[in-house]
Amino acid sequence: MSRGAKRRGAKLAPFLKWAGGKRQLLDVILRRVPDHIDTYYEPFLGGGAVFFALSSRKAYKKAVISDRNHDLIDTYRGIRNHVDEVIRLLGKMPYDRDFYYRERGKDPATLPAAERAARIIYLNRTCYNGLYRVNRSGKFNVPFGKYKYPTILDEPLLRTVSRCLRRVSIREADFTAIIRRAGPDDFVYFDPPYYPLSDTACFTAYDNCPFGHEEQERLASLMRELKQRKVRALLSNSDVKATRKLYRGMRLERILANRPINSRADRRGPIGELLVRNY
């Protein structure tokens, strides 16, 4: 059924498809997470696979999650604060090409909070290959996707996510801002836009502010600052010479990950990634 998933309960899990999602690497990442966490910080939230996995395990006392993507944060807040209305709206949205482009063309700034959240979930579930991409003006520009039975509404999952988010601080901020108060009993997981795999490659924009080399350097400096403050931090990035140079002296581990969300099929196979620990 395209209208929604038919199940009584829902395991806590991501409700959005997101480029660079960590579902397939959860076991690897979770084995490196400390046993005891006071406050968990995740400044590049994305689909939130690691956050939801830790939440389901009750692995932290408090959590602060953030992203600089306004649409994404609006969606998390919409589900937390208005889940009934988000579900009602999604239940009325058809899998239809014309409807898709009408939704895509709307200015989210003119919409109520619940409608903004429902719009992003709908576009995410019905756009081409589950991509989130915006143009330089910040407008979503992914074309309509062709699916047999897309699940537009998963009500049990959205309600489970909403209950989880009620106990969480959700912020839209630069990655340095949300961890200023982090201390030795806390833990930070960074999953930034990845460093390009080649000089000619670039990160597919998930907002209209590029995350370039300067930002990568700021992040590497922050990892070192956190180490001095005795705040444990784990970071994911691409395994290229530039990232190995940025994080020289820290604990580096190479892992392989499949990346199915890419506009080019030849770039969806296993890709080397780097896990960096400052502890």
N, C-alpha and C positions, 0 to 999 in steps of 0.2 A: 504494500500500500504506500502511495506517495504522501498520504496525508499525515502519517505519523507512525512511530514505532509502537508495537503492541506488546507491552510487557508490564508486569505489575510493579517491579522495582527497578532501580537503576544504580549501577556501580558508579562512583564518582570518577569522572573522566572528562577530557576536553569535549566541548560542544561545538567547536569550530575546527575546520581544517586550516592549518597554518604552515606556511613554508618554513622548513627547518624544525618542524615539530619533533619532540623527543620521545614519542611513544616506544619506538623500537629500541631505544637506548636506555630505557628506564632501569633495567636491571644493572647495567654497567654503572650508571650514574648513582643510583641509590646505594650501591655497595660502598661508595666513597663518601657518603653523607654521614656526618657525626651522629652518634647515638642519641645525644641529648641536645636539644635546641630550645633556647628561650624564645627569641624572635627570629623568624625566617623572613629573609628579604629576597625578592626576585624582581630586579629592576627592568628586565626585558621579558615581559610576561608571555606575549604571543598566545599560543593555544593553551599554555599552562599545564602541560603534561606532568612535569616534575612537581609543581605546586599541588595539583590534585592528588598525585600519588602520595605525597607527604601528608596531605590533609586526611586522606583515607586511613593512614596509619596513625593518625594523631601524634605525629612526630615533633610537633612544635607547640609552644604555649600560645604564641601570638604570631601573626603573619602580616607583612606589609608587601603588597604587590603593586607593580607599576609598569607603565609603558608610555612612550611618548606619542603613540598612535592614538589620536583623539577618538576615532571611530571605535577602536577596540575597547578603550576604557569606558566609553559611553555604553557599549554593549554589556560589559561586565556589571556596570552600575545598574543598567536597566533590568537585568535579570535579578540582581540582588533586591532592588527596590520595587519592581513592578512585574514580577513574574507572571501573575494571573493575566495581566493585560498583554504581555508579550506572547503568551500562549494563545490567547484569544485571537490576536492579530495573525499569527503564523497559521492558525487553523483555517483562516480564510484566504490564504495566499495560494494560488494555483501554480502548477508547473507549466508555465506558458511563456512563449518567447516575447510576445507583445507586452504582457504584464511585467516581465523581467526588465525590459528596457525602460518602461515607465518608472519602475522602482529605482533603477540605476540612475535615472535622470533627475531624481528628486534631490533637493538641497537639504541635507540632514539638519542644518542649522535652523530650518523652519519647522522641524517636526518635534512633537512631544517626545519625552525620554523613552517611553515604551516603544513607540513607533521607530525611533532611531535604532534601537536594539533589534527589533524584529526585522527591520530592513537589512541590516548587516548579516544576520543569521540566514535570511532567505537568499541573499545574493551569494553568500558563501556556499550554501548547499546546492545552488543551481547554476553557478558560473562555471566557466571552462576550467577544468582541472583543479578546482578548489583554490585558485590563486587569489591573493589580495594584492592588487596593484593600483597605483594612482598615477595620474599625470602630474606635470609640474604645477598645475593649479590645485592639486590635492583632490581631484575628482576621480572616483572609482571608474576604471575604464576596461575591465575584463569582459569579454564577450560571453554570450549565453552558452551554457554547456549542454551537451546531449547525453542524457541518462535515461535508463529504462524506468526505474522507480526511485527517484531521489527522495530521501527522508527529509522533508522540510521541517516537520515538527516532531521532536522527541520529547514529549511532555514529561515522562518520568525523569529523564536526565536533567532537564532544565530545572525541575523542582528540587532535585538533589543538589545541583550546583547552587541554586538560590539559597538553600539552607546553609551550605558551606560558606558562602560569601558574606552572610550576615555577621560573621565573627571576624571579618578580615578588613583591614584598611586598604582601600583601593585608591591609588593616586595616579595622576598624570604629571610626570616630572622627569627631569634629566636624571640619568643613572647615579650621579654623584649626590643628588639632593636627598634621596630617600634613605641613605645609609649613614647619614651624619651621626646618628646616635647609636649605631651598632657597636656592641661591646664583645668581650671575649666569650660570652656564653651564647652568642648569636651565630647565625650561619647565612651566607650570601651565595646565591647561585646566579651567575651571569650567563645569559645566552644571547649575545648581541647579534646584530647583522654581521654575517661572516665576512672575513677578509676575502677579496676576490681571489680566485684560483689562478689567475694569470693577469698579466699587465693589461690585456685587452678586455678582460671580463669586468663586469660591474655587478653590484648587488641589485636585484630586481626591487624597485622602490616599493616599500610598504607604507611609506608616507612621503611627503614632499620635501623632507630634509635629509639629504644624503648623510650616511654614516661613513665618513672617509678616514683617511690615514690619521688625521689629527685626532679624531674621536677615538680611534683604536689606541693611539699613544696615551690619551688621557685615561682610558680604561686600564691599560697596563700599569700606569703610574698609580692608579687607585688600588690595584691588586697589591702592589708593594706597600702602599700606605696602610692598607688593612692588615697586612702581615706584621707591620711595626706595631699596630694597635692590638695585635693578637686576636684579630677577627678572622675566623676561618672562611675562606672563599674558594669556590670552584667555578671554573669558566669553561665554556665550550667555544670553539672557533675552528676555522679551516686549518688544515695542516699544510702550511706553506712556509717558505723561508722567512717571510716577513713576520709571521706570528711566532715562530721559534726564536727569532731575534728579539722580539718585543718581550717575551716571557723567559728569556734566558736566566738560568739560576733557580727557576721554580721547578716543580715536579711536572713533567710533561709525559703524556701517554697518548699514543696513536691508536685510534679505533676506526672501524669501518662502518659506514652508515649508508643505507639506500635512501635516495632522495627522489621520491615519486612525483613531487610537485615541482614541475619545471615546464616552461613553455616549449622546450626542446627535448624530444624523446631521448636523444643521445646523451643527455646530461642527467638521466634519472637512475643511473646504476650506482654501484658502491663507490663512495667517495671517502677519502681519508679525512678524519677529523681529529682535532686535538683537544684533550682534556687537560686543563691546567689547574694545579692546586698550589695554594700558598701555605699549605700546612703538611 
